[in-house]
């Protein structure tokens, strides 16, 4: 009834339609999500302002990390000093005994 010359092109068209629908649905989901919102902000020019906010926040966080690193270094030095003092006292106590 239907020959291969009719079935194969129809199957190809159906496959193409399914692929186009799948790609369209996928792109719609992507563009409605966070990626699409970020692209929209970038296109509207609001991305540059947020980029500056992010940059300033990153710089502030880096400064805080540097301060915390310095404080940690100071605490490590104090701990080492305390350990040396305790070791000296215990050695002095052992010598007396």
ZIVEN-V458950 format. One record per residue. OMEGA is omega in degrees with one decimal (999 if undefined). Layout:
omega=OMEGA
omega=OMEGA
This chain:
omega=174.9
omega=179.7
omega=179.1
omega=-178.7
omega=176.4
omega=-175.1
omega=-177.1
omega=177.5
omega=178.9
omega=177.8
omega=178.1
omega=178.8
omega=179.0
omega=177.2
omega=178.2
omega=179.4
omega=179.7
omega=-179.7
omega=179.4
omega=178.8
omega=179.6
omega=178.7
omega=179.9
omega=179.1
omega=179.4
omega=179.2
omega=177.7
omega=178.6
omega=-179.8
omega=-175.7
omega=174.8
omega=-178.2
omega=-178.0
omega=179.6
omega=178.7
omega=178.6
omega=178.0
omega=177.0
omega=178.2
omega=177.9
omega=-179.8
omega=180.0
omega=-179.0
omega=178.8
omega=179.8
omega=-178.5
omega=-178.8
omega=179.2
omega=179.2
omega=176.9
omega=178.1
omega=178.1
omega=179.7
omega=179.9
omega=179.6
omega=178.0
omega=178.3
omega=178.6
omega=178.1
omega=179.0
omega=176.1
omega=177.8
omega=178.4
omega=178.8
omega=177.7
omega=178.2
omega=179.2
omega=177.5
omega=177.6
omega=179.4
omega=178.2
omega=177.0
omega=177.8
omega=179.9
omega=178.0
omega=177.8
omega=178.3
omega=178.9
omega=177.4
omega=178.9
omega=179.3
omega=178.4
omega=178.0
omega=178.5
omega=179.2
omega=179.0
omega=178.6
omega=179.9
omega=-179.4
omega=176.4
omega=178.7
omega=178.4
omega=179.3
omega=179.8
omega=-178.5
omega=-175.7
omega=999
